[in-house]
Amino acid sequence: MDPVPPPLRKIIHIDMDAFYASVEQRDDPALRGQPIAVGGGGPRGVVATASYEARTFGVKSAMPGARARRLCPGLIFVTPRFDAYRAASTHIREIFSRYTEIVQPLSLDEAYLDVTVNKPGIASATQVAEEIRHLIRAETGLTASAGVSYNKLIAKLASDQNKPDGVCVVRPSEGPAFIAAMPVRRIHGIGPVTARRMHELGIETGADLRARDLRFLQAHFGSAADYYYRAARGQDDRPVRDREGRKSVSVEDTFFDDLTDRAALVTEIDRIAASLWTRIEKAQAWGRTVVLKVKFADFRIITRSRSFTAPVRSPDLLAQTARELLLAQLPLRMGARLLGLGVHNLEAEEAVEQGEQLALSL
């Protein structure tokens, strides 16, 4: 008997435009049209979100504040107001609920929606996306971009195509070509380190990835090969999950030169801790266990952790714990190729996660 094909779906990925910065510009008219960055502008500060005016100077999320100031001398740093962002996010999710209960938030400012069957009974997923975007603008004063497609992988990529305040629709017949033209570094699930490995193998685009057979990918990428093989063909049968707890939040970085110097190691773990805190706040994912990861030059990995009775809710405590975990390992037996930091044992929070399909009207 032939296998049952995966169900046809209509998926929307909604991504708010420069969300934190847009909320600040909405609430303070003096900031409108100005290059602003939400986050810390000090030596250890990190940009959480930059307005589009700041992005024209090259200012990006997760960028150190000092570098952002060098790129944009007139940059205005704004202290985050997470209560305001949560309030806006709650309103936006209420708008989603008017159309479907199958909503998977990735963070305060983005979510997947399955509108295959939706409350108003609208046949066109594109129309649903446009109505949601209109309501978000009318009721919150903010703009959103949307990707509309037949699976999560392509919907997420599509939402970034026409930013800000745009829509991109990718139908089942268009999916493979859409992926083929995509730089592999933009494909969800391919991080910077993997993208560099693919570059070394001559894989620059989705088309290059599709040209490699499964055996080749398994030899070079191990257990991730099947995902890359299917992604290159526009295939992704993951459902939108309205309730799915994640187990951890983490950030890691691989270095061009292996690190051995104490001061350099501490500087990097402080930077990683600051980046992790930005991600924790954005996802509202608080954990009781802080985990340090060190990969050595010979690719061996060690992890060290410390648990608390209550979730870590202070960036200073996170950074201090990270430093103490690292310093306890010094001197390292050899240079560190990678440092990583994460929080585990999370409180209950919103869900996050990481088959060819027939023609479907979107």
N, C-alpha and C positions, 0 to 999 in steps of 0.2 A: 504494500500500500504506500502511495506517495505521501511524504510528510505534509501536514496541514500548513499552508502558508501563514505567515504572521498576519494579524488583522490589519486592515487599512485604517489609518488614523488621520485626523486633521489636527496638527499641533501648531500652537502659536508660542513663540518665545518673545516676551515683552522685556525690554531693557530700557530703564529710565535714562535720560540723557544727562550726563554729568550730575548725578542725582544730588549729592550733598551740596555741591556748588550751586546748583539750580535752586535748591531750597533757600540757600543763603541770599541769592540774588532776588528771589521772589519776596523774601521777608524784609530786605533792606534795599530800598530803591537806589541808595548811593553806590551799591556794588554792581548794579546792572551795567553791562557793557565793559566792565573792568576785568583785568586778568586777576583772578583770585585762586587761591589754593586752600582747601580745607585740610587742616592738619597742623603739625608743629613746624615752625620755621627755624628752630634752634639747631645747634650742632648735631643733635641726635634725632631731630624731627623728621617725619616722613609725610609726604603728600598723600592724603587719602583720596582726594578727587580734585581735579583742576577744571576750571571753567574752560569753555571752548576758546575764549579770548587768550587764556594762558597757554593752551595747547598749541597755538600757532607759534609760540616761542620754543616748543619742544618740551614743555613741562608735562609730566605724566604721573599717573598714580604709582605709588610705591617708590617714587624718586626721593632721595635725601633732600631735606629742605634747603640745605646750603647750596646744593647744585642747582636746585630750582631757582634760587635767588640769582645765581650767576647767569643763568639763561635768560631770566626775565627780571631785570633790576627793579621794575615797578610792580612786581608781584605783591599782592595783598594777601597775607595769611589770615585765615579766619579760624578761630577755635571751634572744633566740632560741637554741635548741639544734637546729640543723639536722640533726645526726647522729641525734637522737632522732626527728625528723619523717621523715627518710628511712627509718629502720628501720621505723617504723609504716607508711609508705607501701609499702615493699617487702612487708611482711606482707599488707597489704590487696590488693596486686596479685596475690600468690600465691593469695589466695582467689578473685579474679576468674578466674585461670587454671584453676580447678577446673571452671568452667562454659563458658568460651570462650577461644580464643586471639585472637579479634578484639577487641582492647582498644586504645583510643586515649586515652592519658593527656593531660590538658590541663595538669596540674601535679601536685604531690605529693598534692593532696587531692581531685581530681575526675577522672573519666574517662567516656568512652562505652564501652558494651559492645554488640556485636551478638550477640544470643542467638536469632536466627531459627532457627538450628540449633545446639544446645548439647550439651555432652558428656553430661550426665545424660539427655538426651532428654525434657526437660520441655516440655510443649506451651504452658504459660502463662508468659509473660514476667513477669507480676506475681508468680507463685510464685517464679521465679528471683530477682527483686529482693528479695523477703522473705527468702528463704534466705540470700542474700548479706549482707543487713543483720543477720540473726541471727548469722551466723558472725563478722562484724566485731565486733559487741558482745561475743560470747562469747570470742573469741580475742585481741582487742586492748583491750577495755574502752572502746571509743569508739563513738559513734553516727554513722550516715550517713542521709542522706535520698536518695530515689530518684525520678526521673521515668521513667515507662514510656510509650512511644508508638511511632508508626510511622515517625518520622524524628528526626533529631538536633535540629533547631530546637525542636520541641515538647517532646522529652524533657528538654532543658536547662531550658526555662522551667518545666516541670512539677516538676522536682526542687526548685525554690524555693518551691513553693506551700504545702507543709505542713511547713516547717522549724520547729523541729528534729525529727529522728527520725521523719520521716513519709514517706509514699508518695503520689504522685499519678499516676493512670493516665488517659491521654487516647487514646481509640480513634479510628480513622480517621474515623468518622462525626461525632466530636465536635471534630475538629481546627479546622475553620473558625470555629466558635463560640468555642472556647477562645482563639484568636488575636484574634477580634473584640473580646472584652472586655478584652484586654491593653493597658495603656498603652504607647504606642510606645517610650517611653524604656526599657522592659524587654525589648524584642525584641532578641535577639542580632544584632549587626551595625549597630544604630542607636546611635551614641554620643551624648554630651551635646550636641555642637555640632549634629549632624543633628536631634536631638530638638527643639532650640530652633528650628531652621528649620522643622520640621514644625509646631510650635506656632504660628509666625507665619502658616502657611498654613491654620490651623484643623484640623490633623491631630493628634488627641490619643490616639486608640485605634486598634487594629487595624481596627475597623469603618470609621473615618474613612479609614484608609489604603486599604482595599479599595474605597472609594467613588471613589477617583481612578483614572483610566484610565492606561494605560502611557505614552501620549504626554505627559500632564501630569507624571508622575513623571520621565520622561526630560528634560523641559524644566527641571526644578528640581534633579534629583539625578544627572543624567548617567549614567555607566556603572553606578552602583549601582541604578538604577531597576528593572532586571529582578529583582534579588534582592528588593527591597522589594515588588514586585508579587506575586511568588510567595509570599513570607513571609506577606503579608496574607491569602492563601488557604490557609495551612497547608501549603504545598508546600515540600519540601526533599529533593532526591534525592542529597545528598552521602553517600557511604558512610562507615562507620566504618573508619578506616585504622589498621592496627596498626603500620605503619612509614611515617612521613612527617616528614622533617626540616624544621623551620622555618628561615627565613633570617635572622630578626632578632627582637629584642625592643625595644619602644619605648614611650615615654610622651610625650604632648604636651598642651598646655593653651592654650586660646584666652582672651584677656583681654577684660574688659568695656571697659576703656580702653586704647588703644595705649600701650605702654611706651617711654619714651625715656631715663629716668633710669638712670644706671649702677648705683646701689645697688639700685634696684628690679629691674633686670634680673638682677643677680647673685643677689639673694634668690630670685627665681623659678627660676633655673636650678639653684640649690642644692636647692630643694624638689623640682623635677622629677627631679634626680639621685637624691635619697633615695627617691622613689617608684619610680623605675626599678630601683634596687637591690633593693627589696622584691620587685618582680616577677621580677627575674633569679634571686634566691634561691629564690623559690617555684617557678619553672619549672626551676631547675637548668640554666639556659641561659647559658653563659659565652662571650663574644665577644671577638675581637681588635681590632675596629675600633669606635671611638666616633664617632657621627655627630650633629652638631648641625643642627637645622633651625630656620630663622627665616622666618616669613611676615610681610611688611610690610603696612602699612595699605592699600596698593594691590593686595594679594593676590599680589604677586610673592614667590617663595620662593627662598631660597638654602640650600645645605647645605655644611657643612664637616666634615672627618673627620680622625681621626688613628688610625693602626694601630700595633699593638704585635706583638712577636714571639711573645708568649704571651697567652692570654686574660686579660682584666681580672678579677681576683678580689678586689679591694679597693674598698670603697665610697669611701674617701678618694681613691684614684687616679681612680675614675670621676668624682667631683665636681671634682677638680682639673683633669682634662682638659676637662670640660665648661666650667668657668670660663675656662680658657685659650683654648678655641675661641671662646667668646663675646667675651671681652675683645679678641681680635684683630680683631674686626669693629667695635669702637667707635671713634668715634661712628657709630651707625647712620645711614643716609641718610634714614630716616624712622622713625616709631614702629613697634614690633613688635606685631603683632596676635596672633601665636602663637609660642611656643617649644616645640621638641620635642627629645628626646634618645633615642638608641637605640644598641644594640650589634649589630654585624653580624659576619659570618665566624665563626659559632658552631661550637663543638665539637659532636660528635655527641651528641644528647640525645633525650629522649622526644618523641614527636610532639605537635604542637599545630596547630590550624588555626582557623582561622576556618572536578510531575506529580501530579496527583491520584492517590490510591491507593484501592484497593478495600477493603472491609471486611476486617479482620484480627483474629483473636482474640488479645487480649493478656492 
